[in-house]
Amino acid sequence: MGLIKSSFSFMVGTAVGVYVAQNYNVPNIQKLVNTGILIAKHIEENYRKPKKRNEDD
């Protein structure tokens, strides 16, 4: 019975997700993640401490 119970909740969740995606303006999560990563890289590059130079070179 555990397999049927977990499958039922998965199927209901999938059906609700499909309904919401078709009938509402849901943002593209992948685009939001990529934008966040791009902003994080930009901040990290701009505010990184400069590398120490060896005075032996």
mmCIF file as Biopython writes it, N, C-alpha, C and O atoms, coordinates in Angstrom:
data_model
#
loop_
_atom_site.group_PDB
_atom_site.id
_atom_site.type_symbol
_atom_site.label_atom_id
_atom_site.label_alt_id
_atom_site.label_comp_id
_atom_site.label_asym_id
_atom_site.label_entity_id
_atom_site.label_seq_id
_atom_site.pdbx_PDB_ins_code
_atom_site.Cartn_x
_atom_site.Cartn_y
_atom_site.Cartn_z
_atom_site.occupancy
_atom_site.B_iso_or_equiv
_atom_site.auth_seq_id
_atom_site.auth_asym_id
_atom_site.pdbx_PDB_model_num
ATOM 1   N N  . MET A ? 1  ? 0.814  -1.202 0.000   1.0 0.0 1  A 1 
ATOM 2   C CA . MET A ? 1  ? 0.000  0.000  0.000   1.0 0.0 1  A 1 
ATOM 3   C C  . MET A ? 1  ? 0.854  1.261  0.000   1.0 0.0 1  A 1 
ATOM 4   O O  . MET A ? 1  ? 0.379  2.317  -0.419  1.0 0.0 1  A 1 
ATOM 5   N N  . GLY A ? 2  ? 2.099  1.182  0.458   1.0 0.0 2  A 1 
ATOM 6   C CA . GLY A ? 2  ? 2.961  2.359  0.495   1.0 0.0 2  A 1 
ATOM 7   C C  . GLY A ? 2  ? 3.276  2.883  -0.895  1.0 0.0 2  A 1 
ATOM 8   O O  . GLY A ? 2  ? 3.376  4.093  -1.100  1.0 0.0 2  A 1 
ATOM 9   N N  . LEU A ? 3  ? 3.432  1.971  -1.853  1.0 0.0 3  A 1 
ATOM 10  C CA . LEU A ? 3  ? 3.737  2.367  -3.225  1.0 0.0 3  A 1 
ATOM 11  C C  . LEU A ? 3  ? 2.552  3.090  -3.856  1.0 0.0 3  A 1 
ATOM 12  O O  . LEU A ? 3  ? 2.729  4.075  -4.574  1.0 0.0 3  A 1 
ATOM 13  N N  . ILE A ? 4  ? 1.356  2.606  -3.590  1.0 0.0 4  A 1 
ATOM 14  C CA . ILE A ? 4  ? 0.152  3.235  -4.146  1.0 0.0 4  A 1 
ATOM 15  C C  . ILE A ? 4  ? -0.056 4.617  -3.533  1.0 0.0 4  A 1 
ATOM 16  O O  . ILE A ? 4  ? -0.422 5.562  -4.232  1.0 0.0 4  A 1 
ATOM 17  N N  . LYS A ? 5  ? 0.176  4.732  -2.233  1.0 0.0 5  A 1 
ATOM 18  C CA . LYS A ? 5  ? -0.018 6.007  -1.545  1.0 0.0 5  A 1 
ATOM 19  C C  . LYS A ? 5  ? 0.981  7.054  -2.045  1.0 0.0 5  A 1 
ATOM 20  O O  . LYS A ? 5  ? 0.601  8.201  -2.277  1.0 0.0 5  A 1 
ATOM 21  N N  . SER A ? 6  ? 2.251  6.676  -2.214  1.0 0.0 6  A 1 
ATOM 22  C CA . SER A ? 6  ? 3.243  7.637  -2.691  1.0 0.0 6  A 1 
ATOM 23  C C  . SER A ? 6  ? 3.023  7.964  -4.159  1.0 0.0 6  A 1 
ATOM 24  O O  . SER A ? 6  ? 3.254  9.100  -4.573  1.0 0.0 6  A 1 
ATOM 25  N N  . SER A ? 7  ? 2.584  6.999  -4.953  1.0 0.0 7  A 1 
ATOM 26  C CA . SER A ? 7  ? 2.298  7.248  -6.369  1.0 0.0 7  A 1 
ATOM 27  C C  . SER A ? 7  ? 1.107  8.186  -6.525  1.0 0.0 7  A 1 
ATOM 28  O O  . SER A ? 7  ? 1.102  9.049  -7.402  1.0 0.0 7  A 1 
ATOM 29  N N  . PHE A ? 8  ? 0.099  8.015  -5.672  1.0 0.0 8  A 1 
ATOM 30  C CA . PHE A ? 8  ? -1.084 8.870  -5.737  1.0 0.0 8  A 1 
ATOM 31  C C  . PHE A ? 8  ? -0.710 10.325 -5.456  1.0 0.0 8  A 1 
ATOM 32  O O  . PHE A ? 8  ? -1.149 11.220 -6.179  1.0 0.0 8  A 1 
ATOM 33  N N  . SER A ? 9  ? 0.088  10.577 -4.426  1.0 0.0 9  A 1 
ATOM 34  C CA . SER A ? 9  ? 0.457  11.956 -4.113  1.0 0.0 9  A 1 
ATOM 35  C C  . SER A ? 9  ? 1.338  12.548 -5.215  1.0 0.0 9  A 1 
ATOM 36  O O  . SER A ? 9  ? 1.244  13.741 -5.505  1.0 0.0 9  A 1 
ATOM 37  N N  . PHE A ? 10 ? 2.183  11.735 -5.824  1.0 0.0 10 A 1 
ATOM 38  C CA . PHE A ? 10 ? 3.002  12.210 -6.944  1.0 0.0 10 A 1 
ATOM 39  C C  . PHE A ? 10 ? 2.122  12.579 -8.136  1.0 0.0 10 A 1 
ATOM 40  O O  . PHE A ? 10 ? 2.336  13.618 -8.761  1.0 0.0 10 A 1 
ATOM 41  N N  . MET A ? 11 ? 1.147  11.751 -8.453  1.0 0.0 11 A 1 
ATOM 42  C CA . MET A ? 11 ? 0.267  12.006 -9.601  1.0 0.0 11 A 1 
ATOM 43  C C  . MET A ? 11 ? -0.597 13.243 -9.357  1.0 0.0 11 A 1 
ATOM 44  O O  . MET A ? 11 ? -0.800 14.041 -10.272 1.0 0.0 11 A 1 
ATOM 45  N N  . VAL A ? 12 ? -1.103 13.411 -8.142  1.0 0.0 12 A 1 
ATOM 46  C CA . VAL A ? 12 ? -1.903 14.598 -7.826  1.0 0.0 12 A 1 
ATOM 47  C C  . VAL A ? 12 ? -1.039 15.850 -7.917  1.0 0.0 12 A 1 
ATOM 48  O O  . VAL A ? 12 ? -1.483 16.868 -8.448  1.0 0.0 12 A 1 
ATOM 49  N N  . GLY A ? 13 ? 0.175  15.787 -7.412  1.0 0.0 13 A 1 
ATOM 50  C CA . GLY A ? 13 ? 1.088  16.926 -7.496  1.0 0.0 13 A 1 
ATOM 51  C C  . GLY A ? 13 ? 1.431  17.281 -8.929  1.0 0.0 13 A 1 
ATOM 52  O O  . GLY A ? 13 ? 1.508  18.458 -9.282  1.0 0.0 13 A 1 
ATOM 53  N N  . THR A ? 14 ? 1.639  16.265 -9.757  1.0 0.0 14 A 1 
ATOM 54  C CA . THR A ? 14 ? 1.928  16.500 -11.170 1.0 0.0 14 A 1 
ATOM 55  C C  . THR A ? 14 ? 0.732  17.143 -11.869 1.0 0.0 14 A 1 
ATOM 56  O O  . THR A ? 14 ? 0.895  18.086 -12.644 1.0 0.0 14 A 1 
ATOM 57  N N  . ALA A ? 15 ? -0.460 16.636 -11.595 1.0 0.0 15 A 1 
ATOM 58  C CA . ALA A ? 15 ? -1.669 17.189 -12.221 1.0 0.0 15 A 1 
ATOM 59  C C  . ALA A ? 15 ? -1.883 18.646 -11.801 1.0 0.0 15 A 1 
ATOM 60  O O  . ALA A ? 15 ? -2.212 19.489 -12.636 1.0 0.0 15 A 1 
ATOM 61  N N  . VAL A ? 16 ? -1.700 18.939 -10.534 1.0 0.0 16 A 1 
ATOM 62  C CA . VAL A ? 16 ? -1.853 20.321 -10.058 1.0 0.0 16 A 1 
ATOM 63  C C  . VAL A ? 16 ? -0.788 21.217 -10.691 1.0 0.0 16 A 1 
ATOM 64  O O  . VAL A ? 16 ? -1.084 22.345 -11.084 1.0 0.0 16 A 1 
ATOM 65  N N  . GLY A ? 17 ? 0.433  20.728 -10.791 1.0 0.0 17 A 1 
ATOM 66  C CA . GLY A ? 17 ? 1.502  21.507 -11.416 1.0 0.0 17 A 1 
ATOM 67  C C  . GLY A ? 17 ? 1.224  21.811 -12.871 1.0 0.0 17 A 1 
ATOM 68  O O  . GLY A ? 17 ? 1.469  22.928 -13.325 1.0 0.0 17 A 1 
ATOM 69  N N  . VAL A ? 18 ? 0.718  20.842 -13.610 1.0 0.0 18 A 1 
ATOM 70  C CA . VAL A ? 18 ? 0.371  21.056 -15.021 1.0 0.0 18 A 1 
ATOM 71  C C  . VAL A ? 18 ? -0.759 22.069 -15.133 1.0 0.0 18 A 1 
ATOM 72  O O  . VAL A ? 18 ? -0.711 22.954 -15.987 1.0 0.0 18 A 1 
ATOM 73  N N  . TYR A ? 19 ? -1.770 21.953 -14.288 1.0 0.0 19 A 1 
ATOM 74  C CA . TYR A ? 19 ? -2.896 22.899 -14.304 1.0 0.0 19 A 1 
ATOM 75  C C  . TYR A ? 19 ? -2.413 24.320 -14.032 1.0 0.0 19 A 1 
ATOM 76  O O  . TYR A ? 19 ? -2.789 25.253 -14.741 1.0 0.0 19 A 1 
ATOM 77  N N  . VAL A ? 20 ? -1.592 24.483 -13.020 1.0 0.0 20 A 1 
ATOM 78  C CA . VAL A ? 20 ? -1.097 25.817 -12.659 1.0 0.0 20 A 1 
ATOM 79  C C  . VAL A ? 20 ? -0.238 26.390 -13.786 1.0 0.0 20 A 1 
ATOM 80  O O  . VAL A ? 20 ? -0.361 27.570 -14.117 1.0 0.0 20 A 1 
ATOM 81  N N  . ALA A ? 21 ? 0.634  25.563 -14.380 1.0 0.0 21 A 1 
ATOM 82  C CA . ALA A ? 21 ? 1.510  26.036 -15.452 1.0 0.0 21 A 1 
ATOM 83  C C  . ALA A ? 21 ? 0.715  26.466 -16.680 1.0 0.0 21 A 1 
ATOM 84  O O  . ALA A ? 21 ? 1.116  27.398 -17.377 1.0 0.0 21 A 1 
ATOM 85  N N  . GLN A ? 22 ? -0.396 25.806 -16.952 1.0 0.0 22 A 1 
ATOM 86  C CA . GLN A ? 22 ? -1.179 26.139 -18.131 1.0 0.0 22 A 1 
ATOM 87  C C  . GLN A ? 22 ? -2.085 27.348 -17.921 1.0 0.0 22 A 1 
ATOM 88  O O  . GLN A ? 22 ? -2.373 28.076 -18.871 1.0 0.0 22 A 1 
ATOM 89  N N  . ASN A ? 23 ? -2.532 27.568 -16.702 1.0 0.0 23 A 1 
ATOM 90  C CA . ASN A ? 23 ? -3.554 28.588 -16.480 1.0 0.0 23 A 1 
ATOM 91  C C  . ASN A ? 23 ? -3.054 29.850 -15.784 1.0 0.0 23 A 1 
ATOM 92  O O  . ASN A ? 23 ? -3.804 30.820 -15.675 1.0 0.0 23 A 1 
ATOM 93  N N  . TYR A ? 24 ? -1.833 29.864 -15.321 1.0 0.0 24 A 1 
ATOM 94  C CA . TYR A ? 24 ? -1.314 31.029 -14.621 1.0 0.0 24 A 1 
ATOM 95  C C  . TYR A ? 24 ? 0.042  31.401 -15.192 1.0 0.0 24 A 1 
ATOM 96  O O  . TYR A ? 24 ? 0.714  30.571 -15.805 1.0 0.0 24 A 1 
ATOM 97  N N  . ASN A ? 25 ? 0.440  32.640 -14.992 1.0 0.0 25 A 1 
ATOM 98  C CA . ASN A ? 25 ? 1.716  33.130 -15.487 1.0 0.0 25 A 1 
ATOM 99  C C  . ASN A ? 25 ? 2.809  32.761 -14.480 1.0 0.0 25 A 1 
ATOM 100 O O  . ASN A ? 25 ? 3.112  33.533 -13.570 1.0 0.0 25 A 1 
ATOM 101 N N  . VAL A ? 26 ? 3.383  31.598 -14.651 1.0 0.0 26 A 1 
ATOM 102 C CA . VAL A ? 26 ? 4.400  31.087 -13.741 1.0 0.0 26 A 1 
ATOM 103 C C  . VAL A ? 26 ? 5.773  31.503 -14.284 1.0 0.0 26 A 1 
ATOM 104 O O  . VAL A ? 26 ? 6.046  31.282 -15.464 1.0 0.0 26 A 1 
ATOM 105 N N  . PRO A ? 27 ? 6.643  32.097 -13.459 1.0 0.0 27 A 1 
ATOM 106 C CA . PRO A ? 27 ? 7.951  32.521 -13.958 1.0 0.0 27 A 1 
ATOM 107 C C  . PRO A ? 27 ? 8.829  31.321 -14.308 1.0 0.0 27 A 1 
ATOM 108 O O  . PRO A ? 27 ? 8.685  30.235 -13.747 1.0 0.0 27 A 1 
ATOM 109 N N  . ASN A ? 28 ? 9.739  31.549 -15.247 1.0 0.0 28 A 1 
ATOM 110 C CA . ASN A ? 28 ? 10.673 30.512 -15.660 1.0 0.0 28 A 1 
ATOM 111 C C  . ASN A ? 28 ? 11.779 30.418 -14.614 1.0 0.0 28 A 1 
ATOM 112 O O  . ASN A ? 28 ? 12.622 31.309 -14.519 1.0 0.0 28 A 1 
ATOM 113 N N  . ILE A ? 29 ? 11.777 29.356 -13.840 1.0 0.0 29 A 1 
ATOM 114 C CA . ILE A ? 29 ? 12.711 29.191 -12.732 1.0 0.0 29 A 1 
ATOM 115 C C  . ILE A ? 29 ? 14.145 29.082 -13.241 1.0 0.0 29 A 1 
ATOM 116 O O  . ILE A ? 29 ? 15.057 29.634 -12.625 1.0 0.0 29 A 1 
ATOM 117 N N  . GLN A ? 30 ? 14.358 28.384 -14.347 1.0 0.0 30 A 1 
ATOM 118 C CA . GLN A ? 30 ? 15.711 28.222 -14.886 1.0 0.0 30 A 1 
ATOM 119 C C  . GLN A ? 30 ? 16.305 29.584 -15.261 1.0 0.0 30 A 1 
ATOM 120 O O  . GLN A ? 30 ? 17.492 29.823 -15.040 1.0 0.0 30 A 1 
ATOM 121 N N  . LYS A ? 31 ? 15.498 30.461 -15.817 1.0 0.0 31 A 1 
ATOM 122 C CA . LYS A ? 31 ? 15.971 31.797 -16.178 1.0 0.0 31 A 1 
ATOM 123 C C  . LYS A ? 31 ? 16.331 32.596 -14.920 1.0 0.0 31 A 1 
ATOM 124 O O  . LYS A ? 31 ? 17.335 33.307 -14.900 1.0 0.0 31 A 1 
ATOM 125 N N  . LEU A ? 32 ? 15.514 32.478 -13.879 1.0 0.0 32 A 1 
ATOM 126 C CA . LEU A ? 32 ? 15.807 33.171 -12.629 1.0 0.0 32 A 1 
ATOM 127 C C  . LEU A ? 32 ? 17.096 32.657 -11.994 1.0 0.0 32 A 1 
ATOM 128 O O  . LEU A ? 32 ? 17.883 33.445 -11.469 1.0 0.0 32 A 1 
ATOM 129 N N  . VAL A ? 33 ? 17.319 31.350 -12.038 1.0 0.0 33 A 1 
ATOM 130 C CA . VAL A ? 33 ? 18.539 30.759 -11.472 1.0 0.0 33 A 1 
ATOM 131 C C  . VAL A ? 33 ? 19.757 31.233 -12.247 1.0 0.0 33 A 1 
ATOM 132 O O  . VAL A ? 33 ? 20.768 31.604 -11.650 1.0 0.0 33 A 1 
ATOM 133 N N  . ASN A ? 34 ? 19.671 31.224 -13.575 1.0 0.0 34 A 1 
ATOM 134 C CA . ASN A ? 34 ? 20.799 31.673 -14.389 1.0 0.0 34 A 1 
ATOM 135 C C  . ASN A ? 34 ? 21.117 33.144 -14.147 1.0 0.0 34 A 1 
ATOM 136 O O  . ASN A ? 34 ? 22.288 33.521 -14.106 1.0 0.0 34 A 1 
ATOM 137 N N  . THR A ? 35 ? 20.097 33.975 -13.987 1.0 0.0 35 A 1 
ATOM 138 C CA . THR A ? 35 ? 20.306 35.393 -13.697 1.0 0.0 35 A 1 
ATOM 139 C C  . THR A ? 35 ? 20.976 35.565 -12.336 1.0 0.0 35 A 1 
ATOM 140 O O  . THR A ? 35 ? 21.881 36.386 -12.189 1.0 0.0 35 A 1 
ATOM 141 N N  . GLY A ? 36 ? 20.534 34.795 -11.342 1.0 0.0 36 A 1 
ATOM 142 C CA . GLY A ? 36 ? 21.143 34.867 -10.007 1.0 0.0 36 A 1 
ATOM 143 C C  . GLY A ? 36 ? 22.602 34.457 -10.026 1.0 0.0 36 A 1 
ATOM 144 O O  . GLY A ? 36 ? 23.429 35.083 -9.364  1.0 0.0 36 A 1 
ATOM 145 N N  . ILE A ? 37 ? 22.932 33.410 -10.779 1.0 0.0 37 A 1 
ATOM 146 C CA . ILE A ? 37 ? 24.321 32.956 -10.876 1.0 0.0 37 A 1 
ATOM 147 C C  . ILE A ? 37 ? 25.167 34.016 -11.567 1.0 0.0 37 A 1 
ATOM 148 O O  . ILE A ? 37 ? 26.295 34.277 -11.149 1.0 0.0 37 A 1 
ATOM 149 N N  . LEU A ? 38 ? 24.637 34.626 -12.617 1.0 0.0 38 A 1 
ATOM 150 C CA . LEU A ? 38 ? 25.367 35.674 -13.336 1.0 0.0 38 A 1 
ATOM 151 C C  . LEU A ? 38 ? 25.644 36.863 -12.422 1.0 0.0 38 A 1 
ATOM 152 O O  . LEU A ? 38 ? 26.751 37.403 -12.436 1.0 0.0 38 A 1 
ATOM 153 N N  . ILE A ? 39 ? 24.676 37.273 -11.642 1.0 0.0 39 A 1 
ATOM 154 C CA . ILE A ? 39 ? 24.858 38.390 -10.712 1.0 0.0 39 A 1 
ATOM 155 C C  . ILE A ? 39 ? 25.878 38.028 -9.631  1.0 0.0 39 A 1 
ATOM 156 O O  . ILE A ? 39 ? 26.715 38.854 -9.266  1.0 0.0 39 A 1 
ATOM 157 N N  . ALA A ? 40 ? 25.811 36.797 -9.119  1.0 0.0 40 A 1 
ATOM 158 C CA . ALA A ? 40 ? 26.765 36.363 -8.100  1.0 0.0 40 A 1 
ATOM 159 C C  . ALA A ? 40 ? 28.191 36.353 -8.646  1.0 0.0 40 A 1 
ATOM 160 O O  . ALA A ? 40 ? 29.118 36.764 -7.949  1.0 0.0 40 A 1 
ATOM 161 N N  . LYS A ? 41 ? 28.378 35.894 -9.870  1.0 0.0 41 A 1 
ATOM 162 C CA . LYS A ? 41 ? 29.713 35.901 -10.489 1.0 0.0 41 A 1 
ATOM 163 C C  . LYS A ? 41 ? 30.219 37.318 -10.666 1.0 0.0 41 A 1 
ATOM 164 O O  . LYS A ? 41 ? 31.392 37.600 -10.422 1.0 0.0 41 A 1 
ATOM 165 N N  . HIS A ? 42 ? 29.334 38.212 -11.093 1.0 0.0 42 A 1 
ATOM 166 C CA . HIS A ? 42 ? 29.715 39.616 -11.288 1.0 0.0 42 A 1 
ATOM 167 C C  . HIS A ? 42 ? 30.159 40.250 -9.967  1.0 0.0 42 A 1 
ATOM 168 O O  . HIS A ? 42 ? 31.183 40.931 -9.915  1.0 0.0 42 A 1 
ATOM 169 N N  . ILE A ? 43 ? 29.394 40.026 -8.912  1.0 0.0 43 A 1 
ATOM 170 C CA . ILE A ? 43 ? 29.747 40.576 -7.602  1.0 0.0 43 A 1 
ATOM 171 C C  . ILE A ? 43 ? 31.052 39.973 -7.099  1.0 0.0 43 A 1 
ATOM 172 O O  . ILE A ? 43 ? 31.900 40.680 -6.556  1.0 0.0 43 A 1 
ATOM 173 N N  . GLU A ? 44 ? 31.211 38.667 -7.281  1.0 0.0 44 A 1 
ATOM 174 C CA . GLU A ? 44 ? 32.415 37.984 -6.812  1.0 0.0 44 A 1 
ATOM 175 C C  . GLU A ? 44 ? 33.653 38.503 -7.544  1.0 0.0 44 A 1 
ATOM 176 O O  . GLU A ? 44 ? 34.700 38.680 -6.921  1.0 0.0 44 A 1 
ATOM 177 N N  . GLU A ? 45 ? 33.556 38.747 -8.838  1.0 0.0 45 A 1 
ATOM 178 C CA . GLU A ? 45 ? 34.708 39.252 -9.601  1.0 0.0 45 A 1 
ATOM 179 C C  . GLU A ? 45 ? 35.042 40.684 -9.219  1.0 0.0 45 A 1 
ATOM 180 O O  . GLU A ? 45 ? 36.216 41.050 -9.162  1.0 0.0 45 A 1 
ATOM 181 N N  . ASN A ? 46 ? 34.024 41.502 -8.957  1.0 0.0 46 A 1 
ATOM 182 C CA . ASN A ? 46 ? 34.272 42.915 -8.654  1.0 0.0 46 A 1 
ATOM 183 C C  . ASN A ? 46 ? 34.776 43.149 -7.241  1.0 0.0 46 A 1 
ATOM 184 O O  . ASN A ? 46 ? 35.531 44.094 -7.011  1.0 0.0 46 A 1 
ATOM 185 N N  . TYR A ? 47 ? 34.383 42.319 -6.295  1.0 0.0 47 A 1 
ATOM 186 C CA . TYR A ? 47 ? 34.732 42.559 -4.903  1.0 0.0 47 A 1 
ATOM 187 C C  . TYR A ? 47 ? 35.748 41.569 -4.351  1.0 0.0 47 A 1 
ATOM 188 O O  . TYR A ? 47 ? 35.956 41.510 -3.139  1.0 0.0 47 A 1 
ATOM 189 N N  . ARG A ? 48 ? 36.380 40.796 -5.216  1.0 0.0 48 A 1 
ATOM 190 C CA . ARG A ? 48 ? 37.400 39.841 -4.781  1.0 0.0 48 A 1 
ATOM 191 C C  . ARG A ? 48 ? 38.644 40.601 -4.345  1.0 0.0 48 A 1 
ATOM 192 O O  . ARG A ? 48 ? 39.006 41.616 -4.941  1.0 0.0 48 A 1 
ATOM 193 N N  . LYS A ? 49 ? 39.294 40.099 -3.299  1.0 0.0 49 A 1 
ATOM 194 C CA . LYS A ? 49 ? 40.541 40.710 -2.865  1.0 0.0 49 A 1 
ATOM 195 C C  . LYS A ? 49 ? 41.600 40.481 -3.940  1.0 0.0 49 A 1 
ATOM 196 O O  . LYS A ? 49 ? 41.657 39.405 -4.534  1.0 0.0 49 A 1 
ATOM 197 N N  . PRO A ? 50 ? 42.432 41.481 -4.193  1.0 0.0 50 A 1 
ATOM 198 C CA . PRO A ? 50 ? 43.480 41.272 -5.198  1.0 0.0 50 A 1 
ATOM 199 C C  . PRO A ? 50 ? 44.482 40.225 -4.729  1.0 0.0 50 A 1 
ATOM 200 O O  . PRO A ? 50 ? 44.755 40.095 -3.535  1.0 0.0 50 A 1 
ATOM 201 N N  . LYS A ? 51 ? 45.024 39.483 -5.691  1.0 0.0 51 A 1 
ATOM 202 C CA . LYS A ? 51 ? 46.007 38.468 -5.340  1.0 0.0 51 A 1 
ATOM 203 C C  . LYS A ? 51 ? 47.293 39.138 -4.888  1.0 0.0 51 A 1 
ATOM 204 O O  . LYS A ? 51 ? 47.699 40.171 -5.419  1.0 0.0 51 A 1 
ATOM 205 N N  . LYS A ? 52 ? 47.921 38.527 -3.895  1.0 0.0 52 A 1 
ATOM 206 C CA . LYS A ? 52 ? 49.188 39.054 -3.412  1.0 0.0 52 A 1 
ATOM 207 C C  . LYS A ? 52 ? 50.280 38.695 -4.408  1.0 0.0 52 A 1 
ATOM 208 O O  . LYS A ? 52 ? 50.353 37.565 -4.890  1.0 0.0 52 A 1 
ATOM 209 N N  . ARG A ? 53 ? 51.116 39.662 -4.705  1.0 0.0 53 A 1 
ATOM 210 C CA . ARG A ? 53 ? 52.227 39.404 -5.610  1.0 0.0 53 A 1 
ATOM 211 C C  . ARG A ? 53 ? 53.455 39.049 -4.779  1.0 0.0 53 A 1 
ATOM 212 O O  . ARG A ? 53 ? 53.739 39.672 -3.756  1.0 0.0 53 A 1 
ATOM 213 N N  . ASN A ? 54 ? 54.159 38.051 -5.235  1.0 0.0 54 A 1 
ATOM 214 C CA . ASN A ? 54 ? 55.418 37.692 -4.569  1.0 0.0 54 A 1 
ATOM 215 C C  . ASN A ? 54 ? 56.469 38.737 -4.955  1.0 0.0 54 A 1 
ATOM 216 O O  . ASN A ? 54 ? 56.587 39.108 -6.123  1.0 0.0 54 A 1 
ATOM 217 N N  . GLU A ? 55 ? 57.210 39.193 -3.987  1.0 0.0 55 A 1 
ATOM 218 C CA . GLU A ? 55 ? 58.229 40.198 -4.268  1.0 0.0 55 A 1 
ATOM 219 C C  . GLU A ? 55 ? 59.489 39.563 -4.808  1.0 0.0 55 A 1 
ATOM 220 O O  . GLU A ? 55 ? 60.415 40.273 -5.200  1.0 0.0 55 A 1 
ATOM 221 N N  . ASP A ? 56 ? 59.549 38.209 -4.839  1.0 0.0 56 A 1 
ATOM 222 C CA . ASP A ? 56 ? 60.707 37.529 -5.371  1.0 0.0 56 A 1 
ATOM 223 C C  . ASP A ? 56 ? 60.734 37.576 -6.895  1.0 0.0 56 A 1 
ATOM 224 O O  . ASP A ? 56 ? 61.810 37.488 -7.489  1.0 0.0 56 A 1 
ATOM 225 N N  . ASP A ? 57 ? 59.587 37.710 -7.537  1.0 0.0 57 A 1 
ATOM 226 C CA . ASP A ? 57 ? 59.513 37.672 -8.994  1.0 0.0 57 A 1 
ATOM 227 C C  . ASP A ? 57 ? 59.962 38.941 -9.627  1.0 0.0 57 A 1 
ATOM 228 O O  . ASP A ? 57 ? 59.955 39.056 -10.853 1.0 0.0 57 A 1 
#
